[in-house]
Amino acid sequence: MTGIIDANTKDNERGLLPYPIIFAANKGEPEAMKVVILHYGSYMTSLSMRKLYDEQGNTYWGIDEETCDRLRSKLIQAILAFKI
């Protein structure tokens, strides 16, 4: 499986994941699942940005880790439930 992942993780011109990676992740292959999660990691991070407050009441933008974890969990569930 590692050879397939190495050969197909190069960014293609449209930024899509190769079919063998999606297929392997759908079958529960941990390395392929990791590739998919890394592929969508920055998107999940951007969706998890929230206005947060520190101890002094100052506001700042940061990553809501709970939201990021929920998105990651939903992605894994969707990958495993996807009908190929």
C-alpha angles and dihedrals in degrees: 000000000000091000091055092050093047093047096047105038094083110113112258121209095268098042094241126147114248117253095243090058092049091046093049092046090050088055090052100258104163096211092051090047089053091052091052093048091049090048092057096033098102091046091052090047092052090049089051096056111121138169103258133186129222128212093277093052095254115147125228138159116255144149116278099220093197091056091046091051091049092050091049090050092049090049091053091048091049092049093051094044095047112116112227 
